[in-house]
Amino acid sequence: MTDQLRPQVKPQEPWRQRLVRTLLYGRDVDRTAKARARIGLAIIAFAAVYAIIGGRLVMFAVGSDGPSARRAAQQDAIATARPDIVDRNGAVLATDVKTPSLFAEPRRLIDKDEAIELLTATLPDLDTSEVRDRLMSRKGFVWLKREMTPKQQQDIHRLGLPGIGFLRENKRVYPTGNEVAHLIGLVNIDNQGIAGMEKWLDNQGLADLHRAGFATDRLQRPVELSVDLRVEHALRDELLKAKEKFKTKAASGLVVNVRTGEIIAMVSLPDFDPNNPKEAHDPDRINRLTTGVYEMGSTFKAFTLAMALDTGKYDLNSLWDARGPLHYGKFAIHDDEPKGRFLNMKEVFYFSSNVGAARIALTQGVEGHKAFLRKMGQFDRLRTELPESASPILPKRWSELNTVTIAFGHGMAVAPLQGVMGVSALVNGGYLIPPTFMKRTEAEAMAIAKRVIKPETSEKMRYLMRLNAEVGTARKADVKGYYIGGKTGTAEKVINGRYAKKKVLTLFTAVIPADKPKYQLLIMLDEPQPLKETYGFITSGWNAVPTAGNVISRIGPLLGIEPRFDLPPSDRQILAASRLTQ
């Protein structure tokens, strides 16, 4: 009875348990309410985790790109977007298209051996060992194949491999193929310019825009070039025919606006397809017009005569002794077709007399000769938008003998485009205008032009060039209606330190029309072979000149040059019109 009435005493809780309970729940807390709150919080946490997992599964179902792939895709789209390149009429020469590229995330692959086997079986061009090395790495992202076809993408997609995905990249495409290869250049696998105008674009700040994230498709305007694709096609087509007909090693050509310096067409054969970059590595496919330097042969006589006429001491009737070879030390300078008499300035030009040109240059002296050629832009490396260019080859020690030979185009080598620039100055009124591959107005050209000869000297040079088409070595290029003028050149090539008479470089530079030149055409054939129809001759008048005539007959209408018939001869059309005396 006594025990029942005694109050029940709760056993005292050990002090350690009491301390833990106080730290976890605090004092005087309703543990039931606290437990319900904790259960609710746990439910919410688990629901959030499962929602995230579900969302990720949905993302994987919609697209196989992981987070790293998506970041790479965004960066890649910015880093490789390039503006279209178009010709002067808006024809597309280079553009970007979207293509899928195959990537892998090695850390997400479940069975790497299976992935390697399936991928290499589906894409036989993949190297098995290379794929294995990449998939066995611990990297988060690796490329497996760039620029795939849609069918290849579909075949890989059907494999259903986790950790394998696709990115849409910008691929550079050249719709015109070989047509403007040396001018346009090409890009590498990352769409970065490595040659031609493509490289120039990067050097002009496109690469910086890539890095800054501003070079996106929607922010870039097309780049307009000066080239006319129609003229380019006609020039290349005729050069291909000439290369085959005369069995040449190479054939090249230029069309330039002498009033603006714009390059309207530029072809160097053999060329390459920029859509197939491997071809561009062939050393025989260089751009001979800017990266090659050559002795320009008798085309240099135009500089020699202009130099003398510009002094005012000589006129078109000045006589030069060409009765025999010019002996200089142990060397003798000969004419190909010696006349055995004195020749006036006109005859030196259209007979293409080496002896006459040498005597003219000697009257100016070594320093005068050098100063004139330097003024004409023939001494320094020519800089244009094209990164590929070469410096001229000059004599280490310029003596009188060098002046004698350079007077008719031997002993000094320049880039053909460099020579064209100088000849343009001889006929456009006397202005040296740097050539350009971008569109340029006459006003813009005159703002940077430099006068190098007198206007009356330029008139005389136009007359001489037209006279050469009437009675001289350029007769086979005289297409009726276009009043062509020009100068031929045949340069023997140096083989093992000696000039080879049977291996020559033939050139012809034509001005259209001769009385009021607007365009200049250069044709250059490397080692043309003799034919029955050329009577065994390999000089310029038998191959480069008729090729130029074929080109002019095709490009004249494209350039908007209206044919004019029944024009008077050069002495009345050019000299009389400018009131110059012969």
C-alpha positions in Angstrom: 0.0 0.0 0.0 2.8 2.3 0.9 4.6 1.5 -2.3 1.5 2.4 -4.5 1.0 5.7 -2.8 4.7 6.7 -3.3 5.1 9.0 -6.3 6.8 7.6 -9.4 10.3 9.1 -10.0 11.4 9.3 -13.7 14.9 7.8 -14.0 17.5 10.5 -14.4 18.8 10.8 -18.1 22.6 10.4 -18.4 24.2 13.8 -18.9 25.8 12.8 -22.2 22.3 12.0 -23.8 21.0 15.2 -22.3 23.8 17.3 -23.9 23.2 15.7 -27.4 19.4 16.2 -27.2 19.9 19.9 -26.2 22.3 20.5 -29.1 20.0 18.8 -31.6 16.6 20.0 -30.5 17.2 22.8 -28.0 15.2 23.2 -24.8 11.5 22.8 -24.4 10.8 21.8 -28.0 7.9 19.7 -29.2 9.7 16.8 -30.7 6.5 15.5 -32.5 6.2 18.8 -34.4 9.9 18.8 -35.1 9.7 15.3 -36.6 6.9 16.2 -38.9 8.8 19.2 -40.2 11.9 17.1 -40.8 9.9 14.5 -42.7 8.3 17.2 -44.9 11.7 18.8 -45.6 13.1 15.3 -46.6 10.2 14.8 -49.0 10.8 18.1 -50.7 14.5 17.4 -51.0 13.9 14.0 -52.5 11.3 15.4 -54.9 13.8 18.1 -56.1 16.6 15.5 -56.6 14.2 13.3 -58.7 13.0 16.4 -60.6 16.6 17.2 -61.6 17.3 13.6 -62.6 14.1 13.6 -64.6 15.0 16.8 -66.3 18.4 15.5 -67.2 16.9 12.4 -68.7 14.6 14.6 -70.8 17.6 16.6 -72.0 19.4 13.5 -73.0 16.4 12.2 -74.8 15.9 15.5 -76.8 19.6 16.0 -77.6 22.8 14.1 -76.8 24.9 17.2 -76.2 26.2 17.3 -72.6 26.9 20.6 -70.8 30.5 20.7 -71.9 29.4 20.0 -75.4 26.9 22.8 -75.3 29.5 25.2 -74.1 31.9 24.0 -76.8 29.1 24.4 -79.4 28.5 28.1 -78.4 32.2 28.9 -78.4 32.7 27.1 -81.7 29.8 28.9 -83.4 31.4 32.2 -82.4 35.0 31.2 -83.2 34.4 30.0 -86.8 31.8 32.2 -88.3 33.2 34.0 -91.4 31.7 36.6 -93.7 30.8 35.7 -97.3 33.3 36.7 -100.0 31.7 38.0 -103.2 32.9 39.3 -106.5 32.3 42.8 -107.7 28.9 41.8 -109.0 27.8 39.9 -105.9 28.5 36.4 -107.0 29.4 34.2 -104.0 33.0 33.1 -103.9 33.2 31.8 -100.4 30.5 31.1 -97.7 29.8 29.2 -94.5 27.5 26.2 -94.3 26.5 24.3 -91.2 27.8 20.7 -90.9 27.7 18.2 -88.0 30.9 17.1 -86.3 31.2 14.0 -84.1 32.4 14.4 -80.5 32.7 12.1 -77.4 32.7 12.6 -73.6 34.9 9.8 -72.5 33.9 10.1 -68.8 30.2 9.3 -69.7 30.9 6.3 -71.9 29.6 3.1 -70.3 31.4 0.5 -72.5 34.3 2.1 -74.3 35.3 -1.0 -76.2 31.8 -1.4 -77.6 31.8 2.3 -78.6 35.1 1.9 -80.4 33.9 -1.2 -82.3 30.6 0.4 -83.3 32.1 3.8 -84.3 34.9 2.4 -86.5 32.5 -0.1 -88.1 30.1 2.7 -89.0 32.8 5.1 -90.1 35.5 3.0 -91.8 37.7 6.1 -92.4 38.3 6.5 -88.6 41.6 5.3 -87.4 40.9 2.6 -84.7 44.0 3.3 -82.6 43.4 7.0 -82.7 39.8 6.6 -81.6 40.9 4.3 -78.8 43.5 6.8 -77.6 40.9 9.5 -77.5 38.1 7.5 -75.8 40.4 5.9 -73.2 41.5 9.4 -72.1 40.0 11.0 -69.0 39.1 14.2 -70.9 35.7 15.7 -70.7 35.5 16.4 -74.5 37.3 15.0 -77.6 36.7 15.3 -81.3 36.2 12.1 -83.3 35.4 13.4 -86.8 34.9 16.9 -88.1 32.5 17.8 -90.9 30.4 14.8 -91.4 27.7 14.1 -93.9 24.0 14.0 -92.8 23.9 10.2 -93.6 26.9 9.6 -91.4 25.3 11.6 -88.6 22.1 9.5 -88.9 24.0 6.2 -88.9 25.9 7.2 -85.7 22.8 8.6 -84.1 21.1 5.2 -84.5 23.8 3.5 -82.5 22.4 5.2 -79.4 25.7 5.4 -77.6 25.7 7.6 -74.4 28.5 10.1 -74.3 28.6 10.4 -78.1 27.1 13.6 -79.7 27.2 16.1 -82.5 28.0 19.8 -82.8 26.9 21.9 -85.7 30.0 23.7 -87.0 30.6 26.3 -89.7 32.4 24.8 -92.7 33.9 27.0 -95.4 32.7 26.2 -98.9 33.9 27.6 -102.2 31.1 27.3 -104.8 33.4 28.3 -107.7 36.0 25.6 -107.0 39.3 26.2 -108.8 38.2 29.4 -110.5 39.6 31.9 -108.0 41.7 29.6 -105.9 44.9 31.6 -105.6 43.0 34.8 -105.0 40.6 33.5 -102.3 43.0 31.1 -100.6 41.6 28.7 -98.1 41.0 28.0 -94.4 42.0 25.2 -92.0 39.7 22.7 -90.2 38.9 25.3 -87.6 37.8 27.8 -90.3 40.8 30.0 -89.8 42.3 31.7 -92.9 45.7 30.3 -93.9 46.2 31.7 -97.4 44.9 34.3 -99.8 42.1 36.7 -99.0 40.9 34.3 -96.3 44.1 34.9 -94.4 43.9 38.7 -95.1 40.5 38.7 -93.4 41.9 37.3 -90.2 44.7 39.7 -90.3 42.2 42.6 -90.6 40.7 41.8 -87.2 38.4 38.9 -87.8 40.5 36.7 -85.5 40.2 39.4 -82.8 36.4 39.4 -83.3 36.4 35.7 -82.9 38.2 35.9 -79.6 36.0 38.7 -78.4 32.8 36.8 -79.3 31.5 39.3 -81.8 32.2 37.5 -85.1 28.8 35.9 -85.4 26.9 35.2 -88.7 24.4 38.0 -88.2 27.0 40.7 -87.5 29.2 40.2 -90.6 28.6 41.8 -94.0 29.9 40.2 -97.2 33.4 41.2 -98.3 33.3 42.6 -101.9 36.3 42.0 -104.0 37.3 43.7 -107.3 37.5 40.5 -109.2 34.8 39.8 -111.9 34.0 36.1 -111.9 32.9 36.2 -115.5 36.2 37.6 -116.7 38.1 35.2 -114.4 36.3 32.2 -116.0 37.1 33.4 -119.5 40.8 34.1 -118.7 41.2 30.7 -117.0 39.5 28.8 -119.8 41.8 30.3 -122.4 44.9 29.7 -120.3 43.9 26.0 -119.9 43.6 25.7 -123.7 46.9 27.4 -124.2 48.6 25.2 -121.5 47.4 22.1 -123.3 48.1 23.4 -126.8 51.6 24.5 -126.2 52.4 21.8 -123.6 53.6 24.4 -121.0 54.6 23.7 -117.4 52.4 26.6 -116.3 50.2 29.4 -117.5 49.3 32.6 -115.8 47.3 35.7 -116.5 46.1 39.0 -115.0 43.5 41.6 -115.9 43.9 45.0 -114.1 42.1 48.3 -114.3 44.9 50.8 -115.1 42.9 53.7 -113.7 42.1 52.3 -110.3 44.6 49.5 -109.8 41.8 47.0 -109.2 42.6 43.3 -110.1 39.7 42.2 -112.3 41.0 38.6 -112.8 44.0 36.6 -111.7 44.8 33.0 -112.8 47.8 30.9 -112.1 47.9 27.3 -113.5 48.2 24.7 -112.2 45.8 25.8 -109.5 43.9 23.8 -106.8 40.4 23.4 -105.4 40.1 25.1 -102.0 37.4 22.6 -101.1 40.2 20.0 -101.2 43.0 21.6 -99.1 45.5 18.8 -99.7 46.0 20.0 -103.3 47.2 23.4 -102.1 50.3 21.9 -100.6 51.7 20.9 -104.0 54.7 23.2 -104.5 53.9 23.4 -108.3 50.6 25.1 -107.5 52.0 28.4 -106.2 50.6 31.7 -107.3 53.2 32.6 -109.9 51.9 36.2 -110.2 52.7 37.3 -106.7 55.0 34.7 -105.1 57.1 34.0 -108.2 59.8 36.3 -109.5 60.9 36.2 -113.1 63.0 38.0 -115.6 60.4 39.7 -117.6 62.2 39.8 -120.9 61.5 42.5 -123.5 58.5 43.8 -121.6 61.1 45.7 -119.6 62.0 47.6 -122.8 58.9 49.7 -122.2 60.5 51.0 -119.0 63.8 51.6 -120.8 62.2 53.7 -123.6 59.9 55.6 -121.2 63.0 56.5 -119.1 64.7 58.1 -122.1 61.6 59.8 -123.5 60.7 61.3 -120.1 64.0 63.2 -119.9 62.9 65.3 -122.9 66.3 64.8 -124.5 65.0 62.2 -126.9 62.0 61.8 -129.1 60.4 59.1 -131.2 62.7 59.8 -134.1 66.0 59.6 -132.1 68.4 57.2 -133.8 70.3 54.3 -132.1 73.1 52.3 -133.6 72.0 48.8 -134.2 74.2 48.0 -137.1 75.8 45.1 -135.3 76.2 43.5 -131.8 77.0 45.6 -128.8 80.3 44.4 -127.4 80.7 45.0 -123.7 83.9 43.4 -122.3 83.8 39.7 -123.2 80.0 39.8 -123.7 78.2 40.6 -127.0 74.6 41.7 -127.1 72.7 40.5 -130.2 69.3 41.2 -131.8 67.1 38.2 -132.6 66.4 39.7 -136.0 69.2 42.2 -136.7 68.5 45.0 -139.1 72.1 46.0 -139.7 71.3 49.8 -139.5 70.4 52.6 -137.2 66.9 52.3 -135.6 64.7 55.1 -134.4 62.9 54.9 -131.1 59.8 53.4 -132.7 61.7 50.7 -134.4 63.6 49.8 -131.3 60.3 49.1 -129.7 58.4 47.2 -132.4 61.4 45.3 -133.6 62.2 44.6 -130.0 65.9 45.5 -130.4 68.2 44.4 -127.5 71.0 46.5 -128.9 68.9 49.6 -129.2 67.5 49.2 -125.7 70.9 48.7 -124.2 72.3 51.8 -125.9 69.3 53.8 -124.7 69.9 52.7 -121.1 73.6 53.5 -121.2 72.8 57.1 -122.0 71.0 57.4 -118.6 73.9 55.9 -116.6 73.7 53.3 -113.9 72.3 55.6 -111.2 69.8 57.1 -113.5 68.6 53.7 -114.6 68.3 52.4 -111.0 66.5 55.6 -109.9 63.9 55.2 -112.7 63.1 51.6 -112.0 62.9 52.3 -108.3 60.4 55.1 -109.0 58.4 52.7 -111.1 58.0 50.4 -108.1 60.3 47.6 -109.3 62.8 47.6 -106.5 60.7 46.9 -103.4 58.5 44.0 -102.4 55.0 44.6 -103.7 52.4 44.6 -100.9 48.8 43.9 -101.6 46.0 42.3 -99.6 47.3 38.9 -100.5 49.8 37.8 -97.8 51.8 35.8 -100.4 54.3 38.0 -102.1 58.0 37.9 -103.0 60.8 40.5 -103.1 62.5 41.2 -106.5 65.9 39.8 -107.1 68.4 42.6 -107.9 72.1 42.5 -108.7 74.3 42.5 -105.6 76.5 45.0 -107.4 74.9 47.0 -110.1 77.4 47.7 -112.9 77.1 49.1 -116.4 76.8 45.5 -117.7 73.7 45.1 -115.4 72.2 48.2 -116.9 72.9 46.8 -120.4 71.1 43.5 -119.7 68.3 44.8 -117.5 67.4 47.3 -120.3 66.0 44.4 -122.3 64.7 42.3 -119.3 67.6 40.1 -118.2 69.5 40.1 -114.9 66.6 41.4 -112.7 63.6 39.4 -111.6 60.3 40.8 -110.3 56.8 39.5 -109.5 54.6 39.7 -112.6 52.0 41.8 -110.7 54.8 44.2 -109.9 55.7 44.6 -113.6 52.1 45.0 -114.5 51.8 47.9 -111.9 54.7 49.7 -113.6 53.4 49.2 -117.1 50.0 50.6 -116.0 51.7 53.7 -114.9 53.3 54.1 -118.4 49.9 54.2 -120.1 47.4 55.7 -117.6 48.8 59.2 -117.8 51.9 58.5 -115.6 50.4 57.5 -112.2 51.8 54.6 -110.2 48.8 53.1 -108.4 49.2 50.2 -106.0 47.2 47.2 -107.1 44.3 46.0 -105.0 41.9 43.1 -104.8 39.2 45.3 -103.2 36.8 47.5 -105.0 38.2 51.0 -105.5 36.9 54.1 -107.3 39.1 56.3 -109.6 38.9 59.1 -107.0 40.2 56.8 -104.3 42.9 55.6 -106.6 44.1 59.1 -107.4 44.2 60.0 -103.7 47.0 57.4 -103.3 48.6 57.6 -106.8 52.1 58.9 -107.4 53.1 60.6 -110.6 56.2 58.9 -112.0 56.3 60.1 -115.7 55.0 63.1 -117.6 51.6 62.9 -119.3 53.2 63.4 -122.7 55.6 60.5 -122.1 52.5 58.3 -121.3 51.0 59.4 -124.6 54.1 58.3 -126.5 54.1 54.9 -124.8 50.5 54.4 -125.7 51.4 55.2 -129.3 54.3 52.8 -129.3 52.2 50.0 -127.9 49.5 50.5 -130.5 52.1 50.7 -133.2 53.5 47.4 -132.0 50.1 45.8 -132.6 49.9 47.3 -136.1 53.3 46.5 -137.5 55.3 44.8 -134.7 55.5 41.6 -132.6 51.9 42.0 -131.2 50.0 41.7 -134.5 48.5 38.3 -133.6 46.6 39.9 -130.7 45.0 42.7 -132.7 41.4 41.8 -132.2 39.3 44.0 -134.6 37.3 46.7 -132.8 39.3 46.9 -129.6 42.3 49.0 -130.7 44.8 46.9 -128.7 48.4 47.9 -127.9 51.0 45.8 -126.2 54.6 44.6 -125.7 55.9 41.1 -126.1 58.7 39.5 -124.0 60.6 36.2 -124.3 63.0 35.5 -121.4 65.4 32.5 -121.5 65.3 30.6 -118.2 68.3 30.1 -116.1 69.2 26.4 -115.8 72.2 25.4 -113.6 73.5 29.0 -113.7 73.3 29.3 -117.5 70.6 30.6 -119.9 68.8 27.9 -121.8 67.7 28.9 -125.3 65.1 26.2 -125.6 63.4 26.8 -122.2 61.8 30.2 -122.2 59.2 32.2 -120.4 57.0 34.1 -122.8 55.0 37.1 -121.9 52.6 39.6 -123.5 51.1 42.6 -121.8 48.3 44.3 -123.7 46.4 47.6 -123.1 42.8 48.0 -124.0 42.1 50.3 -125.8 45.5 51.8 -126.6 44.2 55.4 -127.2 42.4 55.6 -123.9 43.6 52.6 -121.8 41.3 51.2 -119.1 42.5 47.6 -118.8 45.8 45.8 -119.0 46.1 42.1 -119.7 49.1 40.0 -118.9 49.6 36.5 -120.4 52.6 34.4 -119.2 53.5 30.9 -120.5 56.2 28.8 -118.9 58.3 26.7 -121.4 55.9 26.6 -124.4 56.8 24.0 -126.9 57.3 24.6 -130.7 54.5 23.5 -133.0 54.1 22.9 -136.7 51.8 26.0 -136.9 54.4 28.1 -135.1 57.1 27.0 -137.6 59.2 25.7 -134.7 59.3 29.1 -132.9 58.7 29.4 -129.2 58.9 33.2 -128.8 56.0 35.2 -127.3 54.6 36.4 -130.6 53.7 32.7 -131.5 52.0 31.7 -128.3 51.4 34.3 -125.6 50.2 36.9 -128.1 47.5 34.8 -129.9 46.4 33.6 -126.4 45.9 37.2 -125.4 43.9 37.8 -128.6 41.6 34.9 -127.7 41.1 36.3 -124.2 40.4 39.8 -125.3 37.8 38.7 -127.8 35.9 37.1 -124.9 36.4 39.6 -122.1 35.9 42.8 -124.1 32.1 42.6 -124.0 32.2 41.5 -120.4 34.2 44.6 -119.5 31.8 46.9 -121.3 34.3 47.9 -124.0 32.3 48.7 -127.1 34.0 47.7 -130.4 35.1 50.6 -132.6 35.8 49.9 -136.3 37.6 51.9 -139.0 39.7 53.8 -136.5 42.8 55.6 -138.0 46.3 54.3 -137.4 48.1 55.1 -134.2 50.0 58.2 -135.5 46.7 60.0 -136.2 44.5 58.4 -133.5 46.9 58.9 -130.6 49.7 61.3 -131.5 47.6 63.8 -133.5 44.9 63.7 -130.9 47.4 64.8 -128.2 49.2 67.2 -130.5 52.5 65.4 -130.0 55.2 65.4 -132.7 56.8 62.2 -133.8 
